[in-house]
């Protein structure tokens, strides 16, 4: 049965809404071999967007590969994930994958693990080490396969900012760029949710990946697109929500895609026939309760100055933090201390910087903080 709302995982089918412009552009880039750098905060739907584009690719000569490297901790962790994803996405059956390994990675003895469930996906363990293959050989694997098979490949790598955390990261990035920039049959879509790390990798002139591809920043879906989507989902399940309450769902969570779907589901779960003020607030309470342990964990190690800085942001103060007037409201110390506070909270992904000033990165965290710690 189709879910009413989806959150906490990639969204597809009828649960996906809008992103028409972005999807069209990314699909065009994929078809024409243009590298894409996609940056957005978490819970904004970047993974769902890329998977939607992948599912809609209708050019037989273009194969797409998706991999998530969030849990990769080293260079060769990445190479094993990279090679496995390439092989599984360019081979239809285990026999064909094994044949490709014998053709392109002859020095390996792969291990296949099959689930007892019929038609379920199998896992592939390659165990690549520096003794087996050099980084350059692994990085060039998709180009070798594409050239021999006569098609092009788009490799989508999610949470790419993790590469910046590898030991010897700069040298790793140099090796990647050095190989990938010469490939004629492969392009890359590199996704990331930690903006400051992604910006450092792709927009700093001293970094190997500077100007590697087209930069796309994913912003919030406007309320005008969310409202009909939310209303239609309620109607499909025999319930009613007014445009006003649908708009308030968006406003409450700052239009963050995953939160919109999560709050909409909570409100629906509290509603028998039609959304009321009471059921709306019960839905919000449920959302805050679901996020409570995470937010407690984020705040329990913060200093008094850092908590006071967050209180300033919740009070609507987003710049001019060094003035005496601001310090009289919530003390945050000297100008140099303010910079240290901002740096620490920025690295913890609690705050974000825009041209209008400093803001909390998570709107639901802000709602929770005002309720619990103001």
HELIX and SHEET records of a PDB file:
HELIX    1   1 UNK A   13  UNK A   15  5                                   3    
HELIX    2   2 UNK A   20  UNK A   31  1                                  12    
HELIX    3   3 UNK A   46  UNK A   56  1                                  11    
HELIX    4   4 UNK A   75  UNK A   90  1                                  16    
HELIX    5   5 UNK A   94  UNK A  104  1                                  11    
HELIX    6   6 UNK A  135  UNK A  139  1                                   5    
HELIX    7   7 UNK A  141  UNK A  149  1                                   9    
HELIX    8   8 UNK A  160  UNK A  165  5                                   6    
HELIX    9   9 UNK A  169  UNK A  180  1                                  12    
HELIX   10  10 UNK A  195  UNK A  203  1                                   9    
HELIX   11  11 UNK A  223  UNK A  236  1                                  14    
HELIX   12  12 UNK A  243  UNK A  252  1                                  10    
HELIX   13  13 UNK A  257  UNK A  270  1                                  14    
HELIX   14  14 UNK A  277  UNK A  299  1                                  23    
HELIX   15  15 UNK A  304  UNK A  314  1                                  11    
HELIX   16  16 UNK A  324  UNK A  329  1                                   6    
HELIX   17  17 UNK A  335  UNK A  347  1                                  13    
HELIX   18  18 UNK A  363  UNK A  373  1                                  11    
SHEET    1   A 5 UNK A  62  UNK A  68  0                                        
SHEET    2   A 5 UNK A 152  UNK A 158  1                                        
SHEET    3   A 5 UNK A 186  UNK A 192  1                                        
SHEET    4   A 5 UNK A  36  UNK A  39  1                                        
SHEET    5   A 5 UNK A 214  UNK A 217  1                                        
SHEET    1   B 2 UNK A 111  UNK A 113  0                                        
SHEET    2   B 2 UNK A 123  UNK A 125 -1                                        
SHEET    1   C 2 UNK A 351  UNK A 354  0                                        
SHEET    2   C 2 UNK A 357  UNK A 360 -1                                        
END                                                                             
